[in-house]
């Protein structure tokens, strides 16, 4: 459904340190700066980008917004969480663990805020 997701950040060096560590724990290669100065991460045909706001105003996280990253296992979720914390992220909500999404669906989740304050989640769908 999605071609890409883009978040704003005022400090791209802090964003790069955070996302290289957190996404690296999920098997995603380090980000690359494109010709426009945006930090780009790719996985298959999907791209995740971090950029300074085009209008020059300070970046602000979305109120009520969350970006979710797929993880291959609960261990990958925990690795993402630990790597993100070590690289400047902030733990939010409950510690990594199982959440009941619906009567028939359980997820293993962890939440962080990146250095710019964006809310992120790593999720693994359990059988």
N, CA, C and O atoms as CSV, one atom per row, in Angstrom:
chain,resi,resn,atom,element,x,y,z
A,1,UNK,N,N,0.812,-1.189,0.000
A,1,UNK,CA,C,0.000,0.000,0.000
A,1,UNK,C,C,0.858,1.257,0.000
A,1,UNK,O,O,0.523,2.211,-0.703
A,2,UNK,N,N,1.946,1.301,0.753
A,2,UNK,CA,C,2.756,2.504,0.850
A,2,UNK,C,C,3.991,2.403,-0.037
A,2,UNK,O,O,4.597,1.340,-0.171
A,3,UNK,N,N,4.346,3.531,-0.636
A,3,UNK,CA,C,5.588,3.595,-1.398
A,3,UNK,C,C,6.722,4.088,-0.513
A,3,UNK,O,O,7.868,3.661,-0.654
A,4,UNK,N,N,6.385,5.005,0.414
A,4,UNK,CA,C,7.403,5.554,1.304
A,4,UNK,C,C,6.747,6.244,2.497
A,4,UNK,O,O,5.555,6.551,2.494
A,5,UNK,N,N,7.570,6.474,3.508
A,5,UNK,CA,C,7.189,7.258,4.680
A,5,UNK,C,C,8.323,8.252,4.894
A,5,UNK,O,O,9.495,7.887,4.805
A,6,UNK,N,N,7.979,9.511,5.178
A,6,UNK,CA,C,8.994,10.525,5.425
A,6,UNK,C,C,8.689,11.238,6.733
A,6,UNK,O,O,7.554,11.638,6.990
A,7,UNK,N,N,9.726,11.390,7.555
A,7,UNK,CA,C,9.610,12.108,8.818
A,7,UNK,C,C,10.544,13.312,8.800
A,7,UNK,O,O,11.562,13.316,8.108
A,8,UNK,N,N,10.185,14.318,9.562
A,8,UNK,CA,C,11.039,15.485,9.693
A,8,UNK,C,C,11.943,15.377,10.903
A,8,UNK,O,O,11.585,14.785,11.922
A,9,UNK,N,N,13.130,15.967,10.769
A,9,UNK,CA,C,14.084,16.036,11.880
A,9,UNK,C,C,14.964,17.261,11.661
A,9,UNK,O,O,15.345,17.563,10.530
A,10,UNK,N,N,15.282,17.957,12.731
A,10,UNK,CA,C,16.176,19.110,12.627
A,10,UNK,C,C,17.636,18.693,12.639
A,10,UNK,O,O,18.472,19.377,12.049
A,11,UNK,N,N,17.962,17.590,13.295
A,11,UNK,CA,C,19.341,17.118,13.432
A,11,UNK,C,C,19.484,15.791,12.684
A,11,UNK,O,O,19.196,14.728,13.234
A,12,UNK,N,N,19.930,15.863,11.429
A,12,UNK,CA,C,20.056,14.640,10.631
A,12,UNK,C,C,21.186,13.735,11.114
A,12,UNK,O,O,21.137,12.525,10.891
A,13,UNK,N,N,22.206,14.296,11.771
A,13,UNK,CA,C,23.258,13.443,12.325
A,13,UNK,C,C,22.706,12.566,13.446
A,13,UNK,O,O,23.006,11.373,13.507
A,14,UNK,N,N,21.902,13.150,14.330
A,14,UNK,CA,C,21.277,12.372,15.410
A,14,UNK,C,C,20.291,11.365,14.824
A,14,UNK,O,O,20.212,10.226,15.286
A,15,UNK,N,N,19.536,11.787,13.803
A,15,UNK,CA,C,18.589,10.874,13.150
A,15,UNK,C,C,19.331,9.699,12.524
A,15,UNK,O,O,18.916,8.548,12.662
A,16,UNK,N,N,20.429,9.994,11.838
A,16,UNK,CA,C,21.196,8.919,11.190
A,16,UNK,C,C,21.741,7.940,12.233
A,16,UNK,O,O,21.640,6.728,12.041
A,17,UNK,N,N,22.310,8.436,13.322
A,17,UNK,CA,C,22.839,7.550,14.359
A,17,UNK,C,C,21.729,6.660,14.910
A,17,UNK,O,O,21.927,5.459,15.093
A,18,UNK,N,N,20.560,7.247,15.175
A,18,UNK,CA,C,19.432,6.497,15.723
A,18,UNK,C,C,18.921,5.464,14.722
A,18,UNK,O,O,18.829,4.281,15.050
A,19,UNK,N,N,18.586,5.897,13.505
A,19,UNK,CA,C,17.973,4.984,12.540
A,19,UNK,C,C,18.953,3.940,12.007
A,19,UNK,O,O,18.547,2.807,11.749
A,20,UNK,N,N,20.234,4.289,11.834
A,20,UNK,CA,C,21.196,3.269,11.429
A,20,UNK,C,C,21.240,2.154,12.473
A,20,UNK,O,O,21.296,0.977,12.115
A,21,UNK,N,N,21.215,2.510,13.760
A,21,UNK,CA,C,21.248,1.509,14.830
A,21,UNK,C,C,19.930,0.746,14.923
A,21,UNK,O,O,19.925,-0.485,14.893
A,22,UNK,N,N,18.819,1.460,15.034
A,22,UNK,CA,C,17.520,0.807,15.241
A,22,UNK,C,C,17.100,-0.019,14.027
A,22,UNK,O,O,16.689,-1.170,14.175
A,23,UNK,N,N,17.200,0.558,12.828
A,23,UNK,CA,C,16.805,-0.194,11.635
A,23,UNK,C,C,17.830,-1.269,11.294
A,23,UNK,O,O,17.487,-2.312,10.737
A,24,UNK,N,N,19.094,-1.008,11.633
A,24,UNK,CA,C,20.120,-2.033,11.437
A,24,UNK,C,C,19.809,-3.284,12.231
A,24,UNK,O,O,20.104,-4.391,11.779
A,25,UNK,N,N,19.213,-3.127,13.418
A,25,UNK,CA,C,18.821,-4.282,14.235
A,25,UNK,C,C,17.721,-5.098,13.561
A,25,UNK,O,O,17.502,-6.257,13.913
A,26,UNK,N,N,17.025,-4.493,12.584
A,26,UNK,CA,C,15.992,-5.209,11.821
A,26,UNK,C,C,16.519,-5.694,10.472
A,26,UNK,O,O,15.754,-6.198,9.650
A,27,UNK,N,N,17.823,-5.543,10.244
A,27,UNK,CA,C,18.421,-6.024,9.006
A,27,UNK,C,C,18.408,-5.036,7.857
A,27,UNK,O,O,18.655,-5.420,6.714
A,28,UNK,N,N,18.126,-3.780,8.133
A,28,UNK,CA,C,18.069,-2.756,7.086
A,28,UNK,C,C,19.416,-2.044,7.015
A,28,UNK,O,O,19.994,-1.679,8.039
A,29,UNK,N,N,19.906,-1.853,5.793
A,29,UNK,CA,C,21.216,-1.231,5.573
A,29,UNK,C,C,21.219,0.218,6.056
A,29,UNK,O,O,20.169,0.857,6.107
A,30,UNK,N,N,22.399,0.740,6.411
A,30,UNK,CA,C,22.498,2.137,6.841
A,30,UNK,C,C,21.915,3.097,5.801
A,30,UNK,O,O,21.918,2.821,4.602
A,31,UNK,N,N,21.422,4.220,6.291
A,31,UNK,CA,C,20.839,5.219,5.411
A,31,UNK,C,C,21.881,5.923,4.564
A,31,UNK,O,O,23.056,6.000,4.921
A,32,UNK,N,N,21.420,6.433,3.437
A,32,UNK,CA,C,22.273,7.186,2.519
A,32,UNK,C,C,21.639,8.544,2.285
A,32,UNK,O,O,20.415,8.653,2.204
A,33,UNK,N,N,22.454,9.574,2.177
A,33,UNK,CA,C,21.933,10.897,1.845
A,33,UNK,C,C,21.720,10.972,0.342
A,33,UNK,O,O,22.598,10.600,-0.436
A,34,UNK,N,N,20.543,11.458,-0.068
A,34,UNK,CA,C,20.296,11.629,-1.492
A,34,UNK,C,C,20.726,13.034,-1.925
A,34,UNK,O,O,21.241,13.802,-1.113
A,35,UNK,N,N,20.520,13.366,-3.186
A,35,UNK,CA,C,20.957,14.651,-3.738
A,35,UNK,C,C,20.279,15.841,-3.060
A,35,UNK,O,O,20.805,16.952,-3.111
A,36,UNK,N,N,19.140,15.634,-2.435
A,36,UNK,CA,C,18.414,16.715,-1.745
A,36,UNK,C,C,18.750,16.789,-0.262
A,36,UNK,O,O,18.164,17.592,0.464
A,37,UNK,N,N,19.685,15.960,0.197
A,37,UNK,CA,C,20.075,15.980,1.604
A,37,UNK,C,C,19.152,15.205,2.513
A,37,UNK,O,O,19.195,15.388,3.730
A,38,UNK,N,N,18.313,14.340,1.958
A,38,UNK,CA,C,17.407,13.510,2.752
A,38,UNK,C,C,18.097,12.197,3.073
A,38,UNK,O,O,18.829,11.656,2.245
A,39,UNK,N,N,17.867,11.693,4.250
A,39,UNK,CA,C,18.405,10.411,4.681
A,39,UNK,C,C,17.435,9.335,4.210
A,39,UNK,O,O,16.251,9.384,4.544
A,40,UNK,N,N,17.919,8.362,3.436
A,40,UNK,CA,C,17.053,7.377,2.793
A,40,UNK,C,C,17.444,5.961,3.220
A,40,UNK,O,O,18.612,5.576,3.166
A,41,UNK,N,N,16.428,5.194,3.647
A,41,UNK,CA,C,16.571,3.775,3.964
A,41,UNK,C,C,15.656,3.019,3.004
A,41,UNK,O,O,14.534,3.453,2.742
A,42,UNK,N,N,16.132,1.892,2.479
A,42,UNK,CA,C,15.340,1.129,1.520
A,42,UNK,C,C,15.224,-0.324,1.958
A,42,UNK,O,O,16.153,-0.902,2.523
A,43,UNK,N,N,14.055,-0.896,1.680
A,43,UNK,CA,C,13.810,-2.315,1.899
A,43,UNK,C,C,12.870,-2.769,0.796
A,43,UNK,O,O,11.678,-2.461,0.824
A,44,UNK,N,N,13.399,-3.496,-0.169
A,44,UNK,CA,C,12.583,-3.869,-1.322
A,44,UNK,C,C,12.174,-2.611,-2.061
A,44,UNK,O,O,13.015,-1.776,-2.393
A,45,UNK,N,N,10.890,-2.476,-2.318
A,45,UNK,CA,C,10.396,-1.302,-3.036
A,45,UNK,C,C,9.939,-0.186,-2.105
A,45,UNK,O,O,9.439,0.840,-2.568
A,46,UNK,N,N,10.104,-0.372,-0.806
A,46,UNK,CA,C,9.646,0.608,0.181
A,46,UNK,C,C,10.819,1.475,0.639
A,46,UNK,O,O,11.931,0.988,0.843
A,47,UNK,N,N,10.542,2.773,0.796
A,47,UNK,CA,C,11.587,3.685,1.263
A,47,UNK,C,C,11.104,4.417,2.507
A,47,UNK,O,O,9.931,4.773,2.626
A,48,UNK,N,N,12.037,4.633,3.428
A,48,UNK,CA,C,11.801,5.411,4.634
A,48,UNK,C,C,12.801,6.552,4.582
A,48,UNK,O,O,14.001,6.319,4.439
A,49,UNK,N,N,12.314,7.797,4.698
A,49,UNK,CA,C,13.176,8.965,4.571
A,49,UNK,C,C,13.051,9.864,5.791
A,49,UNK,O,O,11.995,9.946,6.419
A,50,UNK,N,N,14.157,10.540,6.115
A,50,UNK,CA,C,14.170,11.539,7.177
A,50,UNK,C,C,14.761,12.801,6.552
A,50,UNK,O,O,15.801,12.749,5.896
A,51,UNK,N,N,14.090,13.933,6.760
A,51,UNK,CA,C,14.523,15.171,6.128
A,51,UNK,C,C,14.277,16.369,7.025
A,51,UNK,O,O,13.432,16.328,7.920
A,52,UNK,N,N,15.013,17.421,6.781
A,52,UNK,CA,C,14.674,18.696,7.404
A,52,UNK,C,C,13.414,19.197,6.698
A,52,UNK,O,O,13.277,19.001,5.491
A,53,UNK,N,N,12.495,19.833,7.416
A,53,UNK,CA,C,11.281,20.324,6.765
A,53,UNK,C,C,11.606,21.270,5.604
A,53,UNK,O,O,12.463,22.145,5.724
A,54,UNK,N,N,10.919,21.082,4.497
A,54,UNK,CA,C,11.150,21.866,3.289
A,54,UNK,C,C,10.891,23.350,3.515
A,54,UNK,O,O,11.562,24.191,2.916
A,55,UNK,N,N,9.926,23.683,4.373
A,55,UNK,CA,C,9.581,25.096,4.589
A,55,UNK,C,C,10.541,25.804,5.546
A,55,UNK,O,O,10.394,27.001,5.793
A,56,UNK,N,N,11.519,25.077,6.085
A,56,UNK,CA,C,12.498,25.679,6.982
A,56,UNK,C,C,12.044,25.812,8.428
A,56,UNK,O,O,12.837,26.184,9.292
A,57,UNK,N,N,10.784,25.517,8.701
A,57,UNK,CA,C,10.273,25.568,10.075
A,57,UNK,C,C,10.827,24.376,10.858
A,57,UNK,O,O,11.251,23.390,10.256
A,58,UNK,N,N,10.828,24.452,12.193
A,58,UNK,CA,C,11.304,23.312,12.993
A,58,UNK,C,C,10.445,22.065,12.763
A,58,UNK,O,O,9.233,22.158,12.567
A,59,UNK,N,N,11.084,20.915,12.791
A,59,UNK,CA,C,10.363,19.647,12.674
A,59,UNK,C,C,9.526,19.433,13.926
A,59,UNK,O,O,9.944,19.789,15.027
A,60,UNK,N,N,8.344,18.850,13.755
A,60,UNK,CA,C,7.457,18.521,14.878
A,60,UNK,C,C,6.913,17.115,14.652
A,60,UNK,O,O,6.525,16.779,13.533
A,61,UNK,N,N,6.880,16.290,15.693
A,61,UNK,CA,C,6.294,14.958,15.527
A,61,UNK,C,C,4.776,15.048,15.385
A,61,UNK,O,O,4.144,15.976,15.889
A,62,UNK,N,N,4.211,14.069,14.693
A,62,UNK,CA,C,2.757,14.013,14.505
A,62,UNK,C,C,2.090,13.649,15.826
A,62,UNK,O,O,2.476,12.677,16.476
A,63,UNK,N,N,1.104,14.416,16.214
A,63,UNK,CA,C,0.356,14.117,17.436
A,63,UNK,C,C,-0.617,12.989,17.110
A,63,UNK,O,O,-1.498,13.153,16.265
A,64,UNK,N,N,-0.462,11.851,17.773
A,64,UNK,CA,C,-1.309,10.693,17.508
A,64,UNK,C,C,-0.782,9.792,16.413
A,64,UNK,O,O,-1.392,8.763,16.122
A,65,UNK,N,N,0.335,10.147,15.797
A,65,UNK,CA,C,0.892,9.342,14.715
A,65,UNK,C,C,1.931,8.354,15.219
A,65,UNK,O,O,2.654,8.637,16.174
A,66,UNK,N,N,2.005,7.198,14.577
A,66,UNK,CA,C,3.008,6.181,14.876
A,66,UNK,C,C,3.453,5.559,13.564
A,66,UNK,O,O,2.629,5.269,12.696
A,67,UNK,N,N,4.765,5.354,13.417
A,67,UNK,CA,C,5.311,4.622,12.281
A,67,UNK,C,C,5.696,3.247,12.795
A,67,UNK,O,O,6.453,3.136,13.760
A,68,UNK,N,N,5.182,2.189,12.158
A,68,UNK,CA,C,5.472,0.823,12.581
A,68,UNK,C,C,6.422,0.134,11.621
A,68,UNK,O,O,6.252,0.214,10.404
A,69,UNK,N,N,7.429,-0.548,12.170
A,69,UNK,CA,C,8.387,-1.313,11.388
A,69,UNK,C,C,8.167,-2.795,11.662
A,69,UNK,O,O,8.028,-3.203,12.815
A,70,UNK,N,N,8.135,-3.601,10.600
A,70,UNK,CA,C,7.951,-5.044,10.740
A,70,UNK,C,C,9.241,-5.686,11.231
A,70,UNK,O,O,10.331,-5.347,10.770
A,71,UNK,N,N,9.106,-6.613,12.165
A,71,UNK,CA,C,10.246,-7.349,12.705
A,71,UNK,C,C,10.010,-8.841,12.486
A,71,UNK,O,O,8.878,-9.319,12.558
A,72,UNK,N,N,11.088,-9.564,12.220
A,72,UNK,CA,C,10.994,-10.989,11.905
A,72,UNK,C,C,10.728,-11.870,13.125
A,72,UNK,O,O,10.310,-13.018,12.974
A,73,UNK,N,N,10.963,-11.350,14.328
A,73,UNK,CA,C,10.824,-12.182,15.531
A,73,UNK,C,C,10.735,-11.281,16.761
A,73,UNK,O,O,11.051,-10.094,16.682
A,74,UNK,N,N,10.304,-11.839,17.901
A,74,UNK,CA,C,10.355,-11.070,19.144
A,74,UNK,C,C,11.780,-10.620,19.484
A,74,UNK,O,O,11.977,-9.528,20.016
A,75,UNK,N,N,12.771,-11.465,19.174
A,75,UNK,CA,C,14.158,-11.095,19.428
A,75,UNK,C,C,14.557,-9.864,18.610
A,75,UNK,O,O,15.288,-9.000,19.093
A,76,UNK,N,N,14.071,-9.793,17.374
A,76,UNK,CA,C,14.357,-8.622,16.534
A,76,UNK,C,C,13.706,-7.375,17.113
A,76,UNK,O,O,14.297,-6.297,17.067
A,77,UNK,N,N,12.500,-7.502,17.655
A,77,UNK,CA,C,11.838,-6.369,18.309
A,77,UNK,C,C,12.681,-5.886,19.484
A,77,UNK,O,O,12.927,-4.688,19.627
A,78,UNK,N,N,13.121,-6.816,20.322
A,78,UNK,CA,C,13.945,-6.438,21.468
A,78,UNK,C,C,15.269,-5.816,21.019
A,78,UNK,O,O,15.742,-4.861,21.634
A,79,UNK,N,N,15.869,-6.348,19.955
A,79,UNK,CA,C,17.107,-5.788,19.430
A,79,UNK,C,C,16.918,-4.375,18.902
A,79,UNK,O,O,17.769,-3.511,19.113
A,80,UNK,N,N,15.799,-4.136,18.210
A,80,UNK,CA,C,15.463,-2.811,17.690
A,80,UNK,C,C,15.326,-1.830,18.854
A,80,UNK,O,O,15.857,-0.720,18.809
A,81,UNK,N,N,14.616,-2.250,19.885
A,81,UNK,CA,C,14.381,-1.403,21.049
A,81,UNK,C,C,15.701,-1.066,21.740
A,81,UNK,O,O,15.954,0.099,22.049
A,82,UNK,N,N,16.531,-2.055,21.981
A,82,UNK,CA,C,17.811,-1.830,22.656
A,82,UNK,C,C,18.735,-0.944,21.821
A,82,UNK,O,O,19.376,-0.037,22.353
A,83,UNK,N,N,18.805,-1.204,20.517
A,83,UNK,CA,C,19.665,-0.402,19.638
A,83,UNK,C,C,19.178,1.040,19.575
A,83,UNK,O,O,19.980,1.973,19.597
A,84,UNK,N,N,17.869,1.218,19.498
A,84,UNK,CA,C,17.309,2.570,19.475
A,84,UNK,C,C,17.584,3.338,20.754
A,84,UNK,O,O,17.922,4.521,20.707
A,85,UNK,N,N,17.442,2.680,21.894
A,85,UNK,CA,C,17.746,3.332,23.176
A,85,UNK,C,C,19.214,3.733,23.247
A,85,UNK,O,O,19.541,4.837,23.682
A,86,UNK,N,N,20.084,2.847,22.824
A,86,UNK,CA,C,21.525,3.119,22.874
A,86,UNK,C,C,21.932,4.248,21.934
A,86,UNK,O,O,22.972,4.878,22.130
A,87,UNK,N,N,21.110,4.505,20.908
A,87,UNK,CA,C,21.437,5.523,19.905
A,87,UNK,C,C,20.625,6.803,20.086
A,87,UNK,O,O,20.473,7.570,19.135
A,88,UNK,N,N,20.105,7.046,21.280
A,88,UNK,CA,C,19.446,8.321,21.561
A,88,UNK,C,C,17.938,8.312,21.566
A,88,UNK,O,O,17.321,9.366,21.722
A,89,UNK,N,N,17.314,7.135,21.398
A,89,UNK,CA,C,15.861,7.055,21.461
A,89,UNK,C,C,15.372,7.052,22.904
A,89,UNK,O,O,16.158,6.901,23.840
A,90,UNK,N,N,14.073,7.220,23.067
A,90,UNK,CA,C,13.448,7.259,24.384
A,90,UNK,C,C,12.382,6.173,24.466
A,90,UNK,O,O,11.520,6.086,23.591
A,91,UNK,N,N,12.430,5.351,25.500
A,91,UNK,CA,C,11.424,4.307,25.704
A,91,UNK,C,C,10.105,4.961,26.082
A,91,UNK,O,O,10.069,5.886,26.893
A,92,UNK,N,N,9.029,4.476,25.491
A,92,UNK,CA,C,7.681,4.956,25.821
A,92,UNK,C,C,6.747,3.760,25.931
A,92,UNK,O,O,7.050,2.667,25.454
A,93,UNK,N,N,5.624,3.986,26.559
A,93,UNK,CA,C,4.599,2.970,26.780
A,93,UNK,C,C,5.175,1.808,27.575
A,93,UNK,O,O,6.110,2.001,28.353
A,94,UNK,N,N,4.638,0.612,27.397
A,94,UNK,CA,C,5.085,-0.564,28.141
A,94,UNK,C,C,6.402,-1.093,27.578
A,94,UNK,O,O,6.743,-0.787,26.435
A,95,UNK,N,N,7.147,-1.876,28.353
A,95,UNK,CA,C,8.356,-2.508,27.822
A,95,UNK,C,C,7.994,-3.441,26.664
A,95,UNK,O,O,6.824,-3.791,26.509
A,96,UNK,N,N,8.980,-3.855,25.841
A,96,UNK,CA,C,8.687,-4.802,24.763
A,96,UNK,C,C,7.946,-6.017,25.301
A,96,UNK,O,O,8.290,-6.552,26.355
A,97,UNK,N,N,6.926,-6.446,24.565
A,97,UNK,CA,C,6.166,-7.606,25.003
A,97,UNK,C,C,4.953,-7.868,24.149
A,97,UNK,O,O,4.721,-7.198,23.143
A,98,UNK,N,N,4.177,-8.860,24.565
A,98,UNK,CA,C,2.995,-9.302,23.827
A,98,UNK,C,C,1.830,-8.361,24.101
A,98,UNK,O,O,1.589,-7.959,25.239
A,99,UNK,N,N,1.119,-8.021,23.046
A,99,UNK,CA,C,-0.112,-7.228,23.140
A,99,UNK,C,C,-1.212,-7.984,22.402
A,99,UNK,O,O,-0.974,-8.571,21.346
A,100,UNK,N,N,-2.390,-7.963,22.956
A,100,UNK,CA,C,-3.549,-8.581,22.310
A,100,UNK,C,C,-4.179,-7.539,21.395
A,100,UNK,O,O,-4.783,-6.579,21.872
A,101,UNK,N,N,-4.042,-7.721,20.078
A,101,UNK,CA,C,-4.584,-6.759,19.124
A,101,UNK,C,C,-6.086,-6.970,18.946
A,101,UNK,O,O,-6.859,-6.013,18.978
A,102,UNK,N,N,-6.490,-8.206,18.761
A,102,UNK,CA,C,-7.905,-8.592,18.655
A,102,UNK,C,C,-8.035,-9.958,19.302
A,102,UNK,O,O,-7.058,-10.495,19.826
A,103,UNK,N,N,-9.228,-10.522,19.270
A,103,UNK,CA,C,-9.426,-11.841,19.876
A,103,UNK,C,C,-8.527,-12.904,19.245
A,103,UNK,O,O,-8.088,-13.828,19.929
A,104,UNK,N,N,-8.253,-12.779,17.954
A,104,UNK,CA,C,-7.504,-13.816,17.249
A,104,UNK,C,C,-6.106,-13.379,16.816
A,104,UNK,O,O,-5.438,-14.107,16.082
A,105,UNK,N,N,-5.652,-12.205,17.256
A,105,UNK,CA,C,-4.360,-11.712,16.783
A,105,UNK,C,C,-3.547,-11.152,17.939
A,105,UNK,O,O,-4.002,-10.287,18.688
A,106,UNK,N,N,-2.328,-11.672,18.060
A,106,UNK,CA,C,-1.420,-11.194,19.097
A,106,UNK,C,C,-0.169,-10.653,18.424
A,106,UNK,O,O,0.278,-11.176,17.403
A,107,UNK,N,N,0.381,-9.613,19.001
A,107,UNK,CA,C,1.580,-8.976,18.468
A,107,UNK,C,C,2.635,-8.881,19.557
A,107,UNK,O,O,2.316,-8.751,20.739
A,108,UNK,N,N,3.886,-8.948,19.150
A,108,UNK,CA,C,4.991,-8.652,20.045
A,108,UNK,C,C,5.489,-7.277,19.628
A,108,UNK,O,O,5.981,-7.112,18.512
A,109,UNK,N,N,5.367,-6.273,20.521
A,109,UNK,CA,C,5.625,-4.878,20.175
A,109,UNK,C,C,6.620,-4.215,21.107
A,109,UNK,O,O,6.825,-4.645,22.242
A,110,UNK,N,N,7.234,-3.156,20.598
A,110,UNK,CA,C,8.028,-2.233,21.408
A,110,UNK,C,C,7.867,-0.845,20.803
A,110,UNK,O,O,7.732,-0.703,19.588
A,111,UNK,N,N,7.881,0.170,21.649
A,111,UNK,CA,C,7.724,1.555,21.203
A,111,UNK,C,C,8.910,2.404,21.639
A,111,UNK,O,O,9.476,2.202,22.714
A,112,UNK,N,N,9.275,3.351,20.792
A,112,UNK,CA,C,10.316,4.338,21.077
A,112,UNK,C,C,9.917,5.677,20.475
A,112,UNK,O,O,9.076,5.749,19.580
A,113,UNK,N,N,10.537,6.734,20.984
A,113,UNK,CA,C,10.530,8.019,20.280
A,113,UNK,C,C,11.944,8.222,19.764
A,113,UNK,O,O,12.916,7.976,20.479
A,114,UNK,N,N,12.057,8.676,18.504
A,114,UNK,CA,C,13.374,8.973,17.948
A,114,UNK,C,C,13.882,10.289,18.527
A,114,UNK,O,O,13.143,10.944,19.263
A,115,UNK,N,N,15.112,10.704,18.226
A,115,UNK,CA,C,15.630,11.943,18.805
A,115,UNK,C,C,14.810,13.190,18.484
A,115,UNK,O,O,14.882,14.174,19.220
A,116,UNK,N,N,14.031,13.170,17.398
A,116,UNK,CA,C,13.173,14.309,17.045
A,116,UNK,C,C,11.797,14.215,17.692
A,116,UNK,O,O,10.988,15.130,17.540
A,117,UNK,N,N,11.513,13.126,18.415
A,117,UNK,CA,C,10.232,12.973,19.104
A,117,UNK,C,C,9.186,12.177,18.355
A,117,UNK,O,O,8.065,12.041,18.845
A,118,UNK,N,N,9.508,11.640,17.174
A,118,UNK,CA,C,8.556,10.835,16.414
A,118,UNK,C,C,8.320,9.501,17.111
A,118,UNK,O,O,9.260,8.868,17.593
A,119,UNK,N,N,7.056,9.076,17.161
A,119,UNK,CA,C,6.691,7.816,17.809
A,119,UNK,C,C,6.842,6.671,16.816
A,119,UNK,O,O,6.317,6.717,15.704
A,120,UNK,N,N,7.579,5.632,17.248
A,120,UNK,CA,C,7.876,4.484,16.413
A,120,UNK,C,C,7.510,3.195,17.128
A,120,UNK,O,O,7.443,3.136,18.356
A,121,UNK,N,N,7.278,2.172,16.331
A,121,UNK,CA,C,6.951,0.850,16.866
A,121,UNK,C,C,7.666,-0.203,16.033
A,121,UNK,O,O,7.774,-0.061,14.815
A,122,UNK,N,N,8.149,-1.246,16.668
A,122,UNK,CA,C,8.591,-2.461,15.961
A,122,UNK,C,C,7.593,-3.527,16.350
A,122,UNK,O,O,7.260,-3.680,17.525
A,123,UNK,N,N,7.105,-4.278,15.340
A,123,UNK,CA,C,6.043,-5.250,15.577
A,123,UNK,C,C,6.342,-6.572,14.899
A,123,UNK,O,O,6.801,-6.617,13.758
A,124,UNK,N,N,6.072,-7.653,15.629
A,124,UNK,CA,C,6.127,-9.000,15.081
A,124,UNK,C,C,4.767,-9.643,15.347
A,124,UNK,O,O,4.303,-9.691,16.486
A,125,UNK,N,N,4.140,-10.134,14.289
A,125,UNK,CA,C,2.845,-10.802,14.437
A,125,UNK,C,C,3.079,-12.234,14.907
A,125,UNK,O,O,3.819,-12.991,14.279
A,126,UNK,N,N,2.444,-12.594,16.016
A,126,UNK,CA,C,2.554,-13.953,16.551
A,126,UNK,C,C,1.450,-14.820,15.967
A,126,UNK,O,O,0.398,-14.319,15.571
A,127,UNK,N,N,1.694,-16.107,15.918
A,127,UNK,CA,C,0.693,-17.046,15.373
A,127,UNK,C,C,-0.523,-17.108,16.243
A,127,UNK,O,O,-1.462,-17.843,15.938
